[in-house]
Amino acid sequence: MSTDASAPIAVIGTGYVGLVTAAGFAELGTEVWCVDVDADKIARLNRGEIPIYEPGLAESIDRSRARLHFGTELAPALEHARLLFVAVGTPPTYSGDADLSAVHAVVDAMPASDHHALVMKSTVPVGTGSSIKRIFTEHGKSGFAYVSCPEFLKEGSALEDFLKPDRVVIGDDGNWAGDAVAELYAPLDAPLVRTDVASAEMVKLAANAFLATKISFINEIANVCEETGADVLEVARGMGLDQRIGKHFLRPGIGFGGSCFPKDVSALKQLAGNSGYHFQLLTAVIEVNELQKRRVVGKLQKHLGSLVGKRIALLGLAFKPDTDDMREASSLVLSARLQADGATVTAYDPVAEEEARKLMTGVRFADSALGALEGVDACVLVTEWKEFAALNWAEVADTMAGSLIVDGRNCADRDAVLAAGLSYEGIGR
Ligand SMILES: NC(=O)c1ccc[n+]([C@@H]2O[C@H](COP(=O)([O-])OP(=O)(O)OC[C@H]3O[C@@H](n4cnc5c(N)ncnc54)[C@H](O)[C@@H]3O)[C@@H](O)[C@H]2O)c1
């Protein structure tokens, strides 16, 4: 049994992944039935508001509005669609394992059917597909098909990543559903990796763990560069041109954050541990990342001495530019750490302030970069938004009381900063 590529699909969970997946397939001409338990989010979507910041997403949804349906009930989705993409959250638990309660809520809500399939986009531990199939069988729903189709999009360029993926990974049991998912993705003309469910689940975790390892690796090289007089930017350029290494994810900074890397690295480490294997390398990757965020404090102390009573501005709060996602952002650790050391913190982000206000206490939020820099002793560039690289450093020097710029992402022009009479501390330079 097959499903033609223009058949309607459903997307369960309309967060960063779900909404982009829905918009992407709708752009390709597919009718998409979106379901979310968050009634407020659905009401906003039905009013034409886009609840997250993601470049191009609002315009895309606007273009395809006639093909997109938003609701809180599963029934219309089950009625119209055979493929039900699951994009609910799988946040970390206290133990570091993935919290699968939202995934299981979806699984439990499925009726017995021999013409529907769950297509798992959420990032889940290896073995989840197998345990869901067992649950289906135990509840008399063994006809319900299951496909693992992990998502690799990057926030900030999510829609573009959806439309031009490096590859599409489909793990299935060789029944109609895997072929139907492959047909749906066919217009994207992307390399296809057809495999079993467990291997597809592992591709996602291993890919994120590898990228995180690359970041922690270059951060450690940066730290050694600081001790030895080398410039990590030159080193990364020289390394990255080696095709076996590649230039991506060799940008030193103050550590990775976001909704994926920290939790997926930890989930893979836990998964290994739960099956009796100690994944030493990932333990180090996580530790290096945590220490990297705190190195900023050492850099500030090197110039300012004690931080008690010092005023420090954080520019950029989202975990990376072009998103409003604050999950596991380095700015959260920094603002808490600086305040614990007695500093007062002002902050500015072009789009993430609303989210940041929910998570950061004791911080004064400004409406502009210069507003945050008014009278401060030091400025920390935390997220490399383009507007910070374009700052007028002479104006910055006039606005600040002190002169220290800590460039946590090596995104400012060091010479321009120094020419304005400011002092500059990068990462690994
Ligand atoms: N954000 C990323 O960059 C990214 C990239 C690749 C993979 N992933 C993975 O995709 C999954 C979703 O991530 P996200 O960032 O989109 O999460 P998110 O928190 O932005 O969105 C999840 C949505 O699911 C909804 N939801 C929760 N329970 C539900 C239920 N029972 N029925 C219907 N909707 C429900 C929530 O209300 C929310 O709107 C996670 O497993 C994540 O690891 C995320």
PDBQT file of the ligand as one rigid body, heavy atoms in Angstrom, charges set to zero:
ROOT
HETATM    1  N1  LIG A 501      14.589  22.767  17.900  1.00  0.00    +0.000 N 
HETATM    2  C1  LIG A 501      15.482  22.195  17.100  1.00  0.00    +0.000 C 
HETATM    3  O1  LIG A 501      16.379  22.840  16.549  1.00  0.00    +0.000 OA
HETATM    4  C2  LIG A 501      15.402  20.711  16.827  1.00  0.00    +0.000 A 
HETATM    5  C3  LIG A 501      16.124  20.170  15.759  1.00  0.00    +0.000 A 
HETATM    6  C4  LIG A 501      16.036  18.800  15.515  1.00  0.00    +0.000 A 
HETATM    7  C5  LIG A 501      15.271  18.001  16.335  1.00  0.00    +0.000 A 
HETATM    8  N2  LIG A 501      14.605  18.545  17.395  1.00  0.00    +0.000 N 
HETATM    9  C6  LIG A 501      13.769  17.667  18.221  1.00  0.00    +0.000 C 
HETATM   10  O2  LIG A 501      12.409  17.841  17.817  1.00  0.00    +0.000 OA
HETATM   11  C7  LIG A 501      11.541  17.731  18.950  1.00  0.00    +0.000 C 
HETATM   12  C8  LIG A 501      10.701  18.992  19.097  1.00  0.00    +0.000 C 
HETATM   13  O3  LIG A 501      11.584  20.066  19.368  1.00  0.00    +0.000 OA
HETATM   14  P1  LIG A 501      11.069  21.583  19.330  1.00  0.00    +0.000 P 
HETATM   15  O4  LIG A 501      12.269  22.429  19.532  1.00  0.00    +0.000 OA
HETATM   16  O5  LIG A 501      10.227  21.780  18.131  1.00  0.00    +0.000 OA
HETATM   17  O6  LIG A 501      10.141  21.598  20.641  1.00  0.00    +0.000 OA
HETATM   18  P2  LIG A 501       9.106  22.699  21.104  1.00  0.00    +0.000 P 
HETATM   19  O7  LIG A 501       9.096  22.654  22.577  1.00  0.00    +0.000 OA
HETATM   20  O8  LIG A 501       9.383  23.989  20.407  1.00  0.00    +0.000 OA
HETATM   21  O9  LIG A 501       7.693  22.171  20.529  1.00  0.00    +0.000 OA
HETATM   22  C9  LIG A 501       7.044  21.054  21.015  1.00  0.00    +0.000 C 
HETATM   23  C10 LIG A 501       5.537  21.273  20.838  1.00  0.00    +0.000 C 
HETATM   24  O10 LIG A 501       4.863  20.057  21.139  1.00  0.00    +0.000 OA
HETATM   25  C11 LIG A 501       3.648  20.387  21.799  1.00  0.00    +0.000 C 
HETATM   26  N3  LIG A 501       3.153  19.189  22.507  1.00  0.00    +0.000 N 
HETATM   27  C12 LIG A 501       3.588  18.653  23.673  1.00  0.00    +0.000 A 
HETATM   28  N4  LIG A 501       2.864  17.548  23.965  1.00  0.00    +0.000 NA
HETATM   29  C13 LIG A 501       1.985  17.374  22.963  1.00  0.00    +0.000 A 
HETATM   30  C14 LIG A 501       0.969  16.421  22.686  1.00  0.00    +0.000 A 
HETATM   31  N5  LIG A 501       0.761  15.386  23.502  1.00  0.00    +0.000 N 
HETATM   32  N6  LIG A 501       0.232  16.567  21.571  1.00  0.00    +0.000 NA
HETATM   33  C15 LIG A 501       0.434  17.596  20.733  1.00  0.00    +0.000 A 
HETATM   34  N7  LIG A 501       1.390  18.534  20.937  1.00  0.00    +0.000 NA
HETATM   35  C16 LIG A 501       2.137  18.431  22.039  1.00  0.00    +0.000 A 
HETATM   36  C17 LIG A 501       4.035  21.542  22.690  1.00  0.00    +0.000 C 
HETATM   37  O11 LIG A 501       2.904  22.268  23.128  1.00  0.00    +0.000 OA
HETATM   38  C18 LIG A 501       4.955  22.327  21.756  1.00  0.00    +0.000 C 
HETATM   39  O12 LIG A 501       4.227  23.272  21.003  1.00  0.00    +0.000 OA
HETATM   40  C19 LIG A 501      12.450  17.447  20.142  1.00  0.00    +0.000 C 
HETATM   41  O13 LIG A 501      12.532  16.067  20.327  1.00  0.00    +0.000 OA
HETATM   42  C20 LIG A 501      13.796  17.994  19.698  1.00  0.00    +0.000 C 
HETATM   43  O14 LIG A 501      14.876  17.352  20.321  1.00  0.00    +0.000 OA
HETATM   44  C21 LIG A 501      14.632  19.886  17.638  1.00  0.00    +0.000 A 
ENDROOT
TORSDOF 0
